Amino acid sequence: MSYNNSTEPTPLEPLCVSVKQALALIPLGQTALYEAMNDGRLESSLVNGKRFINFKSLKRFAGVA
């Protein structure tokens, strides 16, 4: 594990985001987002009945990772 030696704090990324948050982050409709989850292009988990999308997976899907 590497550590940041600067005095500036490193911004933390979320581990996962809700479907609503994902839709606000990328220009995609809800149906297309669920299709991407169903066919494995987006990693997601169900926690207490709520769907969460892996943030790194979302970044790769959007082409920014």
Helices and strands as residue ranges (DSSP letters): E 16-18, H 19-25, H 30-38, E 44-47, E 50-54, H 55-62
